[in-house]
Amino acid sequence: MRRLRSFFRLNRGDRHLFMITFILLVAIRLGLWLLSFRNLLKLLLHINKPNLILPFQDKSQISASKIVWAVNAASRYMPGGVKCLARALTTQVLMSYHGHTPELRIGVAKKEGGKLEAHAWIEYQGRVAIGNLPDLSRFIPLPSLQGVKL
């Protein structure tokens, strides 16, 4: 009940952004489960086309920090938790749609025992916007996906 009260305490614009973010996060989680990564990226690129009308607010009114807030808040309410890749992709879609220039980064590192692990994060204006870890520097970033033909 307390969560519901805090939701209704948000102003109308923040509630709208939260709901859109939550829906997009669910869709991306499903996409990661059901589609190949390449097909999911194609779909997400299609969503970001300027002529596609989505139920978002005026693009100029939503800052990058507000988008990060919405992704973090929506992630807390997601059953089963949210992996870093879904959070990063959601942030990238919303930031791109609202005129920001995020960069999706995916890195790999070796765990003890030689197993590989991966992590995804978003960089914006030279800083990690979402997905920062205390030991992020141990992940070796893979080449950027920008300009890759899908």
Buried (B, 14 or more C-beta within 10 A) or exposed (E): EEEEEEBEEEEEEBEBBBBBBBEBBBBBBEBBEEEEBEEBBEBBEEEBEEEEEEEBEEEEEBEBEBBBBBBBBBBEEBEEEBBBBBBBBBBBBBBBBBEBEBBBBBBEBEEEEEEEEEBBBBBBEEEEBBBEEEEBEEBEBEEEBEEEEE
